Amino acid sequence: MATKSDRREQLIWGWVRLLIGFAQISLAGLTFGVLITVGVTPLAVGLAVLATLIAVISRLIYRGRKGPVTS
């Protein structure tokens, strides 16, 4: 049975995961839009790098699990 602090931690990490996912999707869409409208510019490259960086950070935090590794 999960304690109150365990549930609170799950809720916090769930929101963090949701926000990271939203940022990834938003930046990917924005990057695509900029690429289609303006072409390859420093802005488009910067957005693509930022989206990739957020994806890497997410992968490092979660590593395919539901929550971060707690040891």
QUIPE-V641142 format. One record per backbone hydrogen bond with DSSP energy under -1.0 kcal/mol. NH is the residue of the N-H (numbers start at 0). CO is the residue of the C=O. E is the energy in kcal/mol with one decimal. If there is no record, write none. Layout:
# QUIPE-V641142
nh | co | e
NH | CO | E
NH | CO | E
This chain:
# QUIPE-V641142
nh | co | e
6 | 2 | -2.3
7 | 3 | -2.1
8 | 4 | -2.3
9 | 5 | -2.4
10 | 6 | -2.3
11 | 7 | -2.4
12 | 8 | -2.7
13 | 9 | -2.0
14 | 10 | -2.1
15 | 11 | -2.3
16 | 12 | -2.3
17 | 13 | -2.3
18 | 14 | -2.6
19 | 15 | -2.4
20 | 16 | -2.4
21 | 17 | -2.4
22 | 18 | -2.4
23 | 19 | -2.3
24 | 20 | -2.5
25 | 21 | -2.7
26 | 22 | -2.6
27 | 23 | -2.2
28 | 24 | -2.4
29 | 25 | -2.7
30 | 26 | -2.6
31 | 27 | -2.3
32 | 28 | -2.5
33 | 29 | -2.5
34 | 30 | -2.6
35 | 31 | -2.4
36 | 32 | -2.4
37 | 33 | -2.8
38 | 33 | -1.3
44 | 40 | -2.4
45 | 41 | -2.5
46 | 42 | -2.5
47 | 43 | -2.3
48 | 44 | -2.5
49 | 45 | -2.4
50 | 46 | -2.5
51 | 47 | -2.2
52 | 48 | -2.6
53 | 49 | -2.3
54 | 50 | -1.9
55 | 51 | -2.4
56 | 52 | -2.4
57 | 53 | -2.4
58 | 54 | -2.3
59 | 55 | -2.5
60 | 56 | -2.3
61 | 57 | -2.8
62 | 58 | -2.0
64 | 61 | -2.5
